[in-house]
């Protein structure tokens, strides 16, 4: 099971969202009972780390205590609200549009970002969920995941690559 320190950090993250347990359970796509089992240390937190990281929390902080508990400038509350309304077809469509506009094609993006076996192309063509690792690469490349979810705001992430791309594409971030 989880160490007491990891459990304390997990509870800190839950409290920092300001969300009710029922909303958090819905975000994690689990029942409120299952969330309580995580809180009571009856289930390994590893199962929720991907969702926490997607929401802008640092998995490094979660397990080591190093750095800040949130990563970059994500508005975690906004992300949690948006994630409940996620339309996977639109999300994948926006990701595909962004990649094709910036890199010319999915294949070019896969080569530049060392994605093997045309994994992203396969996912986008078949309407499958984008893996966390691919989302991380897309976000690090400069695509705003919040924009991909909602269609609102800047298409460019508030990171080095996103700011550079925004300047090159004459879009204020």
Residue pairs with C-beta under 8 A, 6 or more apart in sequence:
1 41
1 42
1 44
2 10
2 41
2 44
2 45
5 65
6 45
6 62
6 63
7 39
7 41
7 45
9 61
9 62
9 65
9 69
10 38
10 39
10 45
10 48
10 62
11 39
12 69
13 52
13 57
13 62
13 69
14 21
14 24
14 39
16 69
16 70
16 76
17 24
17 76
17 77
17 80
18 77
19 27
19 77
19 80
21 32
21 35
21 36
22 32
23 80
23 84
24 35
24 80
25 31
25 32
25 34
25 35
26 84
27 51
27 55
27 80
27 83
27 84
28 34
28 35
28 48
28 51
29 51
34 43
37 43
38 45
38 47
38 48
45 62
49 59
49 62
50 132
52 59
52 62
53 59
53 71
53 132
54 79
54 83
54 132
54 135
54 145
55 74
55 76
55 79
55 80
55 83
56 70
56 71
56 72
56 74
56 75
56 76
56 79
57 69
57 70
57 71
57 76
58 67
58 68
58 69
58 70
58 71
60 66
60 67
61 67
61 68
61 69
62 69
70 76
72 158
72 159
73 158
74 146
75 146
78 146
79 145
79 146
79 149
82 146
82 149
82 150
83 149
85 149
85 150
86 149
88 127
88 129
89 127
90 151
91 130
91 148
91 149
92 123
92 124
92 127
92 130
94 147
94 148
94 151
95 124
95 130
95 138
95 143
95 148
96 106
96 124
98 138
98 143
98 148
98 155
99 105
99 106
99 109
99 120
99 138
99 143
100 106
102 109
102 141
102 142
102 143
102 165
103 109
103 112
106 118
106 120
106 121
106 124
107 118
107 121
109 115
109 120
109 141
110 116
110 118
110 119
110 120
110 121
113 137
113 141
115 134
115 137
119 131
119 134
120 130
120 134
122 128
123 129
123 130
123 131
123 134
124 130
130 138
135 145
138 145
138 148
139 145
139 157
139 159
140 157
140 159
140 161
141 161
142 156
142 157
142 159
142 161
142 162
142 163
142 164
142 165
142 166
143 155
143 156
143 157
143 162
144 153
144 154
144 155
144 156
144 157
144 158
144 162
145 157
146 152
146 153
147 153
147 154
147 155
147 156
154 162
154 166
154 171
154 172
154 173
155 171
156 162
156 163
156 165
156 166
156 169
156 171
156 173
158 173
162 173
163 173
166 172
166 173
